């Protein structure tokens, strides 16, 4: 089960550097970085290592298994970013 970034994301890109598979986008260098309010995790590339969640200073990243009910929509939003 992949990890999910929620709206608490401050877009500091710390998690991007910690991702073992480069499943988090956009990066700070991407042109898209200025057009989105948060980063997103590609559930097809996430290996469920938890590196991103452990380093996130804003507590915005959850395992999909532990995603709070009021944040459930962010699982779809993360997937949609990559479609």
C-alpha positions in Angstrom: 0.0 0.0 0.0 1.4 3.4 -1.0 1.8 6.5 1.0 -0.4 9.6 0.4 0.4 13.3 0.7 -2.4 15.4 2.1 -3.2 19.1 2.1 -1.0 19.7 5.2 1.9 19.6 2.8 4.1 22.7 2.9 5.9 21.8 -0.3 9.3 22.0 1.2 10.5 19.1 -1.0 12.3 17.4 1.9 10.4 14.1 1.2 11.4 14.2 -2.4 15.1 13.8 -1.5 14.2 10.9 0.9 12.2 8.9 -1.6 13.9 5.7 -2.4 12.2 5.4 -5.8 11.7 9.0 -7.0 7.9 8.4 -6.7 7.3 11.9 -5.4 6.6 14.8 -7.7 7.1 17.5 -8.6 10.6 18.1 -7.6 11.7 21.7 -6.7 13.4 21.9 -10.1 10.3 20.9 -12.1 8.4 23.7 -13.8 5.2 22.2 -12.3 6.4 23.0 -8.8 5.1 26.5 -9.0 1.7 25.5 -10.2 0.7 23.0 -7.5 -0.1 23.5 -3.8 1.6 20.2 -2.7 3.7 17.3 -3.8 2.2 13.9 -4.8 3.2 10.3 -4.4 2.8 8.0 -7.4 1.2 4.9 -5.9 2.4 2.7 -8.7 6.1 3.6 -7.9 5.9 3.9 -4.1 7.5 0.9 -2.4 6.0 1.7 1.0 9.3 2.3 2.7 8.0 5.2 4.8 11.1 7.4 4.4 8.9 10.3 3.2 6.5 10.1 6.2 9.3 9.9 8.7 11.0 13.0 7.4 7.9 15.2 6.7 8.0 18.1 9.1 4.3 18.9 8.6 2.9 15.4 9.2 1.3 15.5 5.7 2.1 12.0 4.6 0.2 8.9 5.7 0.2 5.2 4.7 -2.9 4.6 2.7 -3.9 2.1 5.3 -3.8 4.8 8.0 -5.2 7.8 6.0 -7.7 9.6 8.2 -11.2 9.5 6.9 -11.4 13.2 6.4 -8.3 13.0 4.1 -9.5 10.0 2.0 -9.9 12.2 -1.1 -6.1 12.7 -1.2 -5.5 9.1 -2.3 -7.3 9.9 -5.5 -5.7 13.3 -5.9 -2.2 11.7 -5.6 -3.1 9.1 -8.2 -4.7 11.7 -10.5 -1.6 13.8 -10.6 0.2 11.0 -12.4 -2.6 10.1 -14.9 
